[in-house]
Amino acid sequence: MLDDTIGRKDDGVKLRWTLLPIKAVEDVVDVLEYGAAKYAVDNWRHLDDARNRYLNAAIRHIAQVMKGENYDKESHKHHLAHAVCSLLFILEKE
């Protein structure tokens, strides 16, 4: 017989979304908002050769950070947030 005076929730094997570094995720969402305003919501889903184009974009943004530039000159968003967006687009389609 179950003890109804003790709280119970069967979530031990479910994903722990609280593990996400929320500040970094917020930076990525900020880049997604920028892209949605510039192009269109979910425009990235309709690109030809998207995998290669976004892989190249991610590497370009990472290279800028490696050269000492943290923020994109056009968007003023962090290059790594741009890179993460590009990588997420690729991962979503895999």
C-alpha positions as CSV (number, residue, x, y, z in Angstrom):
1,M,0.0,0.0,0.0
2,L,1.3,3.4,-1.0
3,D,1.8,6.1,1.7
4,D,0.0,9.1,0.4
5,T,1.6,11.4,3.0
6,I,5.0,11.2,1.2
7,G,5.5,13.1,-2.0
8,R,6.6,11.0,-5.0
9,K,7.4,11.8,-8.6
10,D,9.0,9.2,-11.1
11,D,11.4,11.5,-12.9
12,G,14.7,9.8,-12.1
13,V,15.6,8.9,-15.7
14,K,14.2,12.0,-17.4
15,L,16.4,14.7,-18.9
16,R,17.5,17.4,-16.4
17,W,17.0,20.6,-18.3
18,T,18.3,22.5,-15.3
19,L,21.8,21.4,-16.4
20,L,21.7,23.9,-19.3
21,P,23.9,27.0,-18.7
22,I,21.0,29.4,-19.0
23,K,23.1,32.6,-19.6
24,A,24.8,30.9,-22.6
25,V,21.5,29.6,-23.8
26,E,20.0,33.1,-23.6
27,D,22.9,34.4,-25.7
28,V,22.1,31.7,-28.3
29,V,18.4,32.6,-28.3
30,D,19.4,36.2,-28.7
31,V,21.2,35.3,-31.9
32,L,18.2,33.3,-33.1
33,E,16.0,36.3,-32.6
34,Y,18.5,38.4,-34.6
35,G,18.4,35.9,-37.4
36,A,14.6,35.6,-37.4
37,A,14.3,39.4,-37.7
38,K,17.0,39.6,-40.4
39,Y,15.8,36.6,-42.6
40,A,12.6,35.0,-41.2
41,V,11.6,32.6,-38.5
42,D,13.0,29.2,-39.2
43,N,14.6,30.4,-42.5
44,W,17.6,28.2,-41.7
45,R,15.5,25.1,-42.3
46,H,15.1,25.9,-46.0
47,L,18.7,26.6,-47.0
48,D,20.4,24.6,-49.8
49,D,23.5,22.7,-48.7
50,A,22.8,23.9,-45.1
51,R,25.1,21.4,-43.4
52,N,28.2,22.7,-45.2
53,R,27.1,26.4,-45.1
54,Y,26.5,26.3,-41.4
55,L,29.6,24.3,-40.6
56,N,31.6,27.0,-42.5
57,A,29.7,29.7,-40.6
58,A,30.5,28.1,-37.2
59,I,34.1,27.7,-38.1
60,R,34.3,31.4,-39.2
61,H,32.8,32.6,-35.9
62,I,35.2,30.4,-33.9
63,A,38.1,31.6,-35.9
64,Q,37.2,35.2,-35.1
65,V,37.3,34.3,-31.4
66,M,40.6,32.6,-31.9
67,K,41.9,35.9,-33.4
68,G,40.7,37.8,-30.4
69,E,37.4,39.2,-31.6
70,N,34.5,38.1,-29.3
71,Y,31.6,40.0,-30.8
72,D,30.3,40.0,-34.4
73,K,30.7,43.4,-36.0
74,E,27.3,43.2,-37.7
75,S,25.0,41.7,-35.1
76,H,27.0,42.8,-32.0
77,K,26.3,39.3,-30.6
78,H,29.0,36.9,-29.3
79,H,30.7,34.9,-32.0
80,L,30.4,31.8,-30.0
81,A,26.7,32.2,-29.7
82,H,26.6,32.5,-33.5
83,A,28.7,29.3,-33.8
84,V,26.5,27.4,-31.4
85,C,23.4,28.4,-33.5
86,S,25.1,27.1,-36.6
87,L,26.0,23.8,-34.9
88,L,22.5,23.4,-33.5
89,F,21.1,23.9,-37.0
90,I,23.3,21.1,-38.2
91,L,22.5,18.8,-35.3
92,E,18.8,19.4,-35.6
93,K,18.9,18.1,-39.2
94,E,21.1,15.0,-38.5
